Amino acid sequence: TAQSLWGAWKSAHLRDYLDREKSRLPAMDVSDVAYDAFLINGQPRQTLAALPGETVRLRIINASAATYFYVSAATGPLTVIAADGVDVVPIQQQRLLIGMAETYDVLVTVPADAPPASWEVRATAQDNSGHASLFLGEGSAPLRPAPVPGPLNSYSMDVALGAVLNEMDESGNVTDAEALAAEIDRPLPPYKRLRATQSTALPAEAPAREVTLRLTGDMWRYLWSINGRSIDEQSTIPVKKGEVLRLVLVNDTMMHHPMHLHGHFFRLLMPDGAPADFAPLKHTVDVPPMSRRVIEFYANEDRDWLFHCHLLYHMMSGMARVFSYPAGVGLSAKDATGAVMGAPGSLKSTGATYQPMLGEHAHPHTYAWIDGSVQSHLSEGLATIQRGRDNLNLAWELWAATGCQWRGGGALVPRPRLETGQSDGA
């Protein structure tokens, strides 16, 4: 049952209604779009011949627009040997969460002492809405299914924050056996255990700067931004060539955000993770709900490089920035020295401005959608047209009969059932 705005106004309980609505939290979105299929190299199912005892190296690339995947194998734990194309010290992971644009190289060994079979390597959508499968071994042999995540309870805060709290208690200095024994059903990426095979230390003499970027969003209106502003409102973060830029990414939303940097590899700095000099190099990092990640990179390029959430719909609605090297576009290094975050392209030392070519990100986009239901006893829904921060909403609520009403002090009480021929006196 539900109470309408009109009903609250008629019964003089409009304030109670609005107070209650303001206290409601938006739901956690595990995924934004319900897809009909999930594919591996263009097909929902692939096969790859492999002999018993053979070890196969798989490069897993999440090329989806908006889906995180849990990857697992019927052969046992995956051996991760590279992240985003860069070698890491091998680790074992039973179930690997991979965000959009992330890549992992893994080793899978077909059991040598088992009867011939087709062993499944399965990528399951994070919301359990579907999967795609690769089968290793004999194509006509019995199928050996991979383990799958348990049922998803999207109404529980544990789904969003349980893995985050679990990660806080983890240490990167554990054996594979200890890590596998402690692995939860829906783990975060194994960032704490990733360690570079050689030193990734940045030049000690390079000047360093720290910038905090808050990942922000309005889940009711579908606005996604950084520091509360979309890219068309605040586009650039000026960078001085030769500096080390440390980014503190703080996720203030209830969704995962795979943040991707063009043109650079960054060091992923995890508390209780790899030693600082052996921090893994990546180009994409998952920032879980209500969590934070710290990354840093050496600014050794020129011109403009996009930094954005790789969930397509978040990027297109504004969760992006451009790291801009002003000296590379005609401004002197002296001018670039005063670069600070602020309005697009602002330069503190000279007042000069530079606006990169943003293309389709230079203006807010217009969207329209409708969500509703028609049932035997009610119809309700919402139609929306949105352009940036401007929304036009049309909501409807129609009932054949209501199951509750407003009464005394804003309390809700069941409406008594009426016998045939009776009137409710309204």
C-alpha positions as CSV (number, residue, x, y, z in Angstrom):
1,T,0.0,0.0,0.0
2,A,1.0,3.6,-0.5
3,Q,-0.1,7.1,0.4
4,S,-0.5,9.8,-2.2
5,L,0.5,13.4,-2.0
6,W,-3.1,14.4,-2.7
7,G,-4.3,12.2,0.1
8,A,-1.8,13.7,2.6
9,W,-2.9,17.3,1.6
10,K,-6.6,16.5,1.9
11,S,-6.1,15.1,5.4
12,A,-3.8,18.0,6.5
13,H,-0.8,15.8,6.9
14,L,1.3,17.2,4.0
15,R,4.2,18.1,6.3
16,D,4.3,14.5,7.7
17,Y,4.3,13.1,4.2
18,L,7.2,15.4,3.1
19,D,9.2,14.7,6.3
20,R,8.9,11.0,5.7
21,E,9.9,11.3,2.0
22,K,13.0,13.3,2.9
23,S,14.1,10.6,5.3
24,R,14.1,7.9,2.7
25,L,17.4,6.8,1.2
26,P,17.8,5.9,-2.4
27,A,18.4,2.3,-3.1
28,M,21.8,0.9,-3.9
29,D,22.1,0.4,-7.7
30,V,24.1,-2.7,-8.5
31,S,23.6,-2.1,-12.2
32,D,21.8,0.5,-14.2
33,V,20.6,-1.4,-17.2
34,A,19.0,-4.9,-17.6
35,Y,20.7,-6.6,-20.5
36,D,19.3,-9.5,-22.5
37,A,22.6,-11.2,-23.0
38,F,26.3,-11.2,-21.9
39,L,28.9,-12.2,-24.4
40,I,32.5,-13.5,-24.6
41,N,34.1,-12.5,-27.9
42,G,30.7,-11.9,-29.4
43,Q,29.0,-15.1,-28.2
44,P,27.2,-16.1,-25.0
45,R,29.2,-19.4,-25.0
46,Q,32.7,-20.2,-26.3
47,T,34.8,-23.3,-26.4
48,L,38.6,-23.7,-26.3
49,A,40.4,-27.0,-26.8
50,A,42.7,-27.9,-23.9
51,L,44.4,-31.2,-22.9
52,P,44.3,-32.6,-19.4
53,G,47.1,-31.1,-17.4
54,E,47.5,-28.1,-19.8
55,T,47.7,-24.6,-18.5
56,V,46.0,-21.9,-20.4
57,R,46.7,-18.1,-20.1
58,L,43.5,-16.1,-20.5
59,R,43.5,-12.3,-20.8
60,I,40.1,-11.2,-19.4
61,I,39.0,-7.8,-20.6
62,N,35.8,-6.2,-19.3
63,A,34.7,-4.5,-22.5
64,S,31.1,-4.0,-21.3
65,A,29.3,-0.7,-21.2
66,A,27.9,-1.0,-17.7
67,T,28.4,-4.4,-16.1
68,Y,30.8,-5.6,-13.4
69,F,31.6,-9.4,-13.6
70,Y,32.6,-12.0,-11.1
71,V,34.9,-14.5,-12.9
72,S,35.4,-18.0,-11.6
73,A,36.5,-21.4,-13.0
74,A,35.4,-25.0,-12.5
75,T,39.1,-25.9,-12.4
76,G,39.7,-24.1,-9.1
77,P,41.2,-20.8,-8.1
78,L,42.4,-18.4,-10.8
79,T,46.1,-17.5,-10.8
80,V,46.4,-13.8,-11.5
81,I,49.7,-12.9,-13.2
82,A,48.9,-9.4,-14.7
83,A,46.6,-6.5,-14.0
84,D,45.8,-4.0,-16.8
85,G,48.5,-5.6,-18.9
86,V,51.3,-5.1,-16.3
87,D,52.9,-8.2,-14.6
88,V,52.2,-8.7,-11.0
89,V,53.5,-11.3,-8.5
90,P,51.1,-14.3,-9.0
91,I,48.3,-14.6,-6.6
92,Q,45.3,-17.0,-6.4
93,Q,41.7,-15.8,-6.4
94,Q,38.6,-18.0,-6.2
95,R,36.2,-15.3,-7.6
96,L,37.6,-12.2,-9.4
97,L,35.5,-9.0,-9.5
98,I,36.4,-7.1,-12.7
99,G,35.2,-3.6,-13.5
100,M,34.6,-2.0,-16.9
101,A,37.9,-1.4,-18.7
102,E,39.9,-3.5,-16.3
103,T,42.0,-6.4,-17.6
104,Y,43.5,-9.4,-15.8
105,D,45.7,-12.1,-17.1
106,V,45.0,-15.4,-15.4
107,L,46.3,-19.0,-15.6
108,V,43.8,-21.8,-15.6
109,T,45.0,-25.5,-15.5
110,V,42.9,-28.3,-16.8
111,P,43.0,-31.1,-14.2
112,A,45.2,-33.9,-15.3
113,D,43.8,-36.6,-13.1
114,A,40.1,-36.1,-13.8
115,P,38.0,-37.8,-16.6
116,P,37.8,-35.7,-19.8
117,A,35.4,-32.9,-19.4
118,S,34.6,-29.3,-20.5
119,W,35.6,-27.0,-17.6
120,E,33.6,-23.8,-17.4
121,V,35.2,-20.4,-16.9
122,R,32.2,-18.2,-16.1
123,A,31.7,-14.4,-16.0
124,T,28.6,-13.7,-13.9
125,A,27.0,-10.2,-13.9
126,Q,27.4,-8.6,-10.5
127,D,23.6,-8.4,-10.2
128,N,23.2,-12.1,-11.1
129,S,21.1,-11.2,-14.1
130,G,23.1,-13.4,-16.5
131,H,26.4,-14.7,-17.5
132,A,28.7,-15.8,-20.3
133,S,30.8,-19.0,-20.4
134,L,34.1,-20.3,-21.8
135,F,34.5,-24.1,-21.8
136,L,38.0,-25.5,-21.7
137,G,38.8,-29.1,-22.6
138,E,36.8,-31.6,-24.7
139,G,33.9,-30.1,-26.4
140,S,31.7,-33.2,-26.3
141,A,32.6,-34.2,-22.8
142,P,30.5,-33.7,-19.7
143,L,30.2,-30.0,-18.6
144,R,31.8,-29.1,-15.3
145,P,30.1,-25.8,-14.1
146,A,32.0,-23.1,-12.3
147,P,30.9,-21.9,-8.9
148,V,28.6,-18.9,-9.0
149,P,27.9,-16.1,-6.5
150,G,25.1,-16.7,-4.0
151,P,21.7,-14.9,-4.3
152,L,21.9,-11.1,-4.3
153,N,19.9,-9.3,-1.6
154,S,20.0,-5.7,-3.0
155,Y,17.9,-4.5,0.0
156,S,20.7,-5.3,2.5
157,M,23.3,-2.8,3.3
158,D,25.7,-5.8,3.7
159,V,25.7,-6.1,-0.1
160,A,27.1,-2.6,-0.6
161,L,29.3,-2.2,2.5
162,G,30.0,-5.7,3.8
163,A,32.8,-6.3,1.2
164,V,34.2,-2.8,2.0
165,L,34.4,-3.5,5.7
166,N,35.9,-7.0,5.0
167,E,38.6,-5.4,2.9
168,M,39.5,-3.0,5.7
169,D,40.2,-6.0,7.9
170,E,42.3,-7.7,5.2
171,S,46.1,-7.7,4.9
172,G,48.0,-7.9,1.7
173,N,50.7,-10.0,3.4
174,V,48.9,-13.3,3.5
175,T,49.5,-16.6,1.7
176,D,47.2,-17.7,-1.1
177,A,45.8,-20.4,1.2
178,E,45.0,-17.9,3.9
179,A,43.4,-15.5,1.3
180,L,41.3,-18.2,-0.3
181,A,40.1,-19.4,3.1
182,A,39.0,-15.9,4.1
183,E,37.5,-15.0,0.7
184,I,33.9,-14.0,1.0
185,D,31.1,-14.9,-1.5
186,R,31.2,-11.4,-3.2
187,P,34.7,-10.1,-2.8
188,L,36.1,-6.8,-4.0
189,P,39.0,-6.8,-6.5
190,P,42.2,-8.2,-4.8
191,Y,44.0,-4.9,-4.8
192,K,45.6,-5.3,-1.4
193,R,47.4,-8.5,-2.7
194,L,48.6,-7.1,-6.0
195,R,52.3,-6.4,-6.0
196,A,54.5,-5.3,-8.9
197,T,57.3,-7.5,-10.0
198,Q,59.7,-4.6,-10.1
199,S,60.0,-1.2,-8.4
200,T,57.4,1.3,-9.5
201,A,58.7,4.2,-7.4
202,L,58.3,7.6,-8.9
203,P,61.2,10.2,-9.1
204,A,61.9,11.3,-5.6
205,E,62.9,14.8,-6.7
206,A,59.6,15.4,-8.5
207,P,57.3,17.9,-6.8
208,A,54.2,16.3,-5.5
209,R,50.6,17.5,-5.2
210,E,47.5,15.9,-3.7
211,V,44.0,16.4,-5.1
212,T,40.8,15.0,-3.6
213,L,38.1,14.1,-6.1
214,R,34.7,13.2,-4.6
215,L,32.6,10.9,-6.8
216,T,29.1,12.3,-6.5
217,G,25.7,11.5,-7.9
218,D,22.0,11.9,-7.5
219,M,20.4,8.5,-8.0
220,W,16.9,9.9,-8.1
221,R,17.6,12.3,-11.0
222,Y,20.5,10.3,-12.5
223,L,23.1,13.0,-12.2
224,W,26.7,11.8,-11.9
225,S,29.6,14.2,-11.3
226,I,33.0,14.8,-9.6
227,N,33.0,17.2,-6.7
228,G,29.3,17.9,-7.4
229,R,30.0,19.3,-10.9
230,S,29.7,17.6,-14.2
231,I,32.4,17.9,-16.9
232,D,30.5,20.5,-18.9
233,E,30.4,22.6,-15.7
234,Q,34.0,22.1,-14.6
235,S,36.1,20.4,-17.2
236,T,39.8,20.5,-16.5
237,I,42.4,19.8,-13.8
238,P,45.6,21.6,-14.9
239,V,48.7,19.5,-14.5
240,K,52.4,20.6,-14.5
241,K,54.7,18.3,-16.5
242,G,57.2,16.7,-14.3
243,E,55.1,16.6,-11.1
244,V,53.6,13.7,-9.2
245,L,49.9,14.0,-8.8
246,R,48.3,12.0,-6.1
247,L,44.5,11.6,-6.3
248,V,42.3,10.7,-3.4
249,L,39.1,9.3,-4.8
250,V,36.2,9.4,-2.4
251,N,33.0,7.6,-3.4
252,D,30.0,9.4,-1.8
253,T,27.5,7.3,-3.7
254,M,26.0,3.8,-3.4
255,M,27.4,2.5,-6.7
256,H,30.8,1.1,-7.8
257,H,32.7,3.4,-10.1
258,P,35.5,2.1,-12.3
259,M,37.7,5.2,-12.7
260,H,39.9,5.1,-15.8
261,L,42.8,7.4,-16.8
262,H,43.9,7.8,-20.4
263,G,47.5,8.1,-21.4
264,H,49.1,7.1,-18.1
265,F,49.6,4.2,-15.7
266,F,49.0,5.1,-12.1
267,R,50.3,3.5,-8.9
268,L,47.5,2.0,-6.7
269,L,48.3,2.7,-3.1
270,M,46.5,0.4,-0.7
271,P,46.7,0.5,3.1
272,D,48.2,-2.8,4.3
273,G,48.8,-3.6,0.7
274,A,52.1,-4.0,-1.3
275,P,55.2,-2.1,-0.1
276,A,55.1,1.5,-1.5
277,D,57.9,0.9,-4.0
278,F,56.1,-2.1,-5.4
279,A,52.6,-0.7,-5.7
280,P,50.9,-2.2,-8.8
281,L,50.5,-0.1,-11.9
282,K,47.0,0.2,-13.4
283,H,44.9,2.4,-15.7
284,T,41.5,1.6,-14.1
285,V,40.5,1.3,-10.4
286,D,37.3,0.2,-8.9
287,V,36.1,2.6,-6.2
288,P,33.4,0.8,-4.1
289,P,30.4,2.5,-2.5
290,M,31.1,4.8,0.4
291,S,34.8,4.0,0.1
292,R,38.0,5.6,-1.2
293,R,41.1,4.8,-3.3
294,V,44.4,6.6,-3.5
295,I,46.3,6.6,-6.8
296,E,49.3,8.6,-8.1
297,F,51.0,9.1,-11.4
298,Y,54.0,10.9,-12.9
299,A,52.9,13.7,-15.2
300,N,55.1,13.0,-18.2
301,E,52.8,13.6,-21.2
302,D,51.5,16.6,-23.1
303,R,48.1,18.1,-23.9
304,D,44.8,16.6,-22.6
305,W,43.9,13.3,-21.1
306,L,40.5,12.2,-20.0
307,F,39.8,10.7,-16.6
308,H,36.3,9.3,-16.2
309,C,34.0,6.7,-14.8
310,H,34.0,3.8,-17.3
311,L,30.4,3.0,-16.6
312,L,29.1,4.5,-19.9
313,Y,26.0,6.2,-18.5
314,H,27.9,7.8,-15.7
315,M,30.5,9.2,-18.0
316,M,28.0,10.6,-20.4
317,S,26.0,12.2,-17.6
318,G,29.2,14.1,-16.5
319,M,31.4,12.0,-14.2
320,A,34.7,13.0,-15.9
321,R,37.5,15.5,-16.0
322,V,40.4,16.3,-18.3
323,F,43.9,16.4,-17.0
324,S,45.4,19.2,-19.0
325,Y,49.1,20.1,-19.5
326,P,48.9,23.9,-20.2
327,A,52.5,24.2,-21.3
328,G,51.8,21.6,-24.1
329,V,49.3,23.9,-25.7
330,G,51.2,27.1,-26.0
331,L,51.4,28.3,-22.4
332,S,54.8,28.4,-20.8
333,A,55.9,26.2,-18.0
334,K,56.1,29.3,-15.8
335,D,52.4,29.9,-16.4
336,A,51.6,26.2,-15.8
337,T,53.3,26.4,-12.4
338,G,50.4,28.2,-10.9
339,A,47.7,25.8,-12.2
340,V,45.1,25.0,-9.6
341,M,41.8,23.2,-9.6
342,G,39.0,25.6,-10.2
343,A,36.9,26.8,-13.1
344,P,37.7,25.1,-16.4
345,G,41.3,25.7,-17.3
346,S,41.9,28.4,-14.6
347,L,45.5,29.5,-14.1
348,K,46.2,31.2,-10.8
349,S,49.4,32.9,-11.9
350,T,48.3,34.6,-15.0
351,G,44.5,34.4,-15.3
352,A,44.9,32.8,-18.7
353,T,42.3,30.2,-19.6
354,Y,42.4,27.2,-21.8
355,Q,39.4,25.1,-22.8
356,P,40.1,21.7,-24.2
357,M,38.0,20.2,-27.0
358,L,35.4,18.3,-25.1
359,G,33.3,17.2,-28.0
360,E,30.1,15.6,-26.8
361,H,31.0,16.4,-23.2
362,A,30.9,20.1,-23.8
363,H,27.2,20.4,-23.0
364,P,24.6,18.6,-20.9
365,H,22.7,15.8,-22.7
366,T,19.0,15.4,-23.0
367,Y,17.4,12.1,-21.9
368,A,13.9,10.8,-21.7
369,W,12.6,7.7,-20.0
370,I,9.4,6.3,-18.5
371,D,8.9,3.7,-15.8
372,G,5.5,2.5,-14.8
373,S,3.2,-0.4,-14.1
374,V,-0.4,-1.3,-14.7
375,Q,-2.0,-3.8,-12.4
376,S,-5.6,-4.9,-11.6
377,H,-5.8,-2.6,-8.5
378,L,-3.4,0.3,-9.4
379,S,-1.3,2.0,-11.9
380,E,1.7,4.2,-11.1
381,G,4.7,5.5,-12.9
382,L,7.1,8.3,-13.7
383,A,7.9,9.9,-17.0
384,T,11.0,12.1,-17.2
385,I,12.7,14.5,-19.6
386,Q,16.1,15.6,-18.3
387,R,18.8,18.0,-19.5
388,G,21.7,18.3,-17.1
389,R,20.2,19.5,-13.8
390,D,16.9,20.4,-15.3
391,N,14.1,17.9,-15.0
392,L,10.5,17.7,-16.1
393,N,8.7,14.9,-14.3
394,L,5.2,13.5,-14.7
395,A,4.2,11.1,-12.0
396,W,0.9,9.3,-11.8
397,E,-0.8,7.2,-9.1
398,L,-4.2,5.7,-9.7
399,W,-5.9,3.2,-7.4
400,A,-9.0,1.2,-7.8
401,A,-9.0,0.9,-4.0
402,T,-6.6,2.0,-1.3
403,G,-5.6,-0.1,1.7
404,C,-4.7,2.6,4.1
405,Q,-5.6,6.2,5.0
406,W,-4.3,9.2,7.0
407,R,-5.6,9.6,10.5
408,G,-4.8,11.6,13.6
409,G,-1.2,12.8,14.0
410,G,0.0,11.4,10.8
411,A,-0.3,7.8,11.8
412,L,-1.3,5.3,9.1
413,V,-4.1,2.8,10.0
414,P,-5.6,0.1,7.9
415,R,-8.9,1.0,6.2
416,P,-11.7,-1.2,7.5
417,R,-13.2,-3.6,5.0
418,L,-16.8,-2.7,4.1
419,E,-19.5,-5.2,3.8
420,T,-21.7,-5.2,0.7
421,G,-24.0,-2.1,0.8
422,Q,-22.0,-0.2,3.4
423,S,-20.5,3.2,2.9
424,D,-17.2,4.5,4.4
425,G,-18.9,7.9,5.0
426,A,-16.2,9.7,3.0
